[in-house]
Amino acid sequence: MKKIVIFVLCLIMLSALCGCDVLKSVVGIDIEPAPTAVPTSTPTAAPTTAPFCGDGELDVYVIDVGQGDSILLISPSGKTMLIDAGDGGAFDAISSQLTKLNITSLDVVVVTHPHADHIGSMAKVINSYEIGSFYMTDFVATTKTYERMLTELEDNNVSVYQATSDTLIAWDEDVTVQVLSPIVGIEYDDSNTSSIVMKVSYGNTSIMLTGDAEKETESGIIALWGEDALKADVLKLGHHGSSTSSSLEFVVAVDPDIALCSLGVDNDYGHPHRETLALMEELNIALYRTDLLGTIKIVLDGTDIQVIK
């Protein structure tokens, strides 16, 4: 634990001094800059036992973890990707879903940002499953939950990569995973605004995954990428449907047919906020919520999308 504390303090000091992305830790974990194009050999993916190999579909599971986020993707060739891991009580829901799908390892894991409702069970995930590559930002948290996650990454010798707006995540050759934010050169002072936002595309279908990115981040994404690059069939609403996310400008740019919202039943935050619900209705976007439906499955076959509740 002492090593992790040193790690966190040094990262904070380095970030403050240089105002730039910190790419390497001072102890066992090396946070490497991710490749800007899909590499042929690195990062090395862990073998998976997903049962959907070669079915020609991109399957997305928004796992019901209560007030938090955890999303599982299975590629057309059976590669697996887990994005976030809910709060500290979410591991059973995550592991149950993986067991149902006969998944015993994860090719890619992504942490969108280090809030407890997104990384609460990540240490258990790292300790329980072989992981090929792990993507995170250089935004530093000083919580015990964050420290436990770093400890497990170090102890399990997981390859860790920093995700920025020039990162194209290596996963499946038929699927493009483009990180849109955090934007290179911008220093974020808030965990939510630093969230990894990425667009996952397969054929003519795509899904936008937003972490807890808020309107400030959305504006930066539009300015950098332009509206045409943001079009997606499915949008995972930022910050559990909070009114601080999902600006009219951003949602119109994405122009989804379907929106997804991961949140807890009768949560203390009033998510999803009435402003967000009104926007979905105004734009005629079908909204699917885990608090009402439980785990939601979305199938993208390259041509069409299907929701399986």
Beta strands, then each sheet from edge to edge (+ up, - down):
strand 1: 31-33
strand 2: 58-62
strand 3: 71-74
strand 4: 80-83
strand 5: 105-110
strand 6: 130-136
strand 7: 160-162
strand 8: 175-181
strand 9: 197-202
strand 10: 205-209
strand 11: 234-236
strand 12: 258-261
strand 13: 286-289
strand 14: 296-300
strand 15: 305-308
sheet 1: 1+ 7+ 6+ 5+ 4+ 3- 2+ 14- 15+
sheet 2: 8+ 9- 10+ 11+ 12+ 13+
end
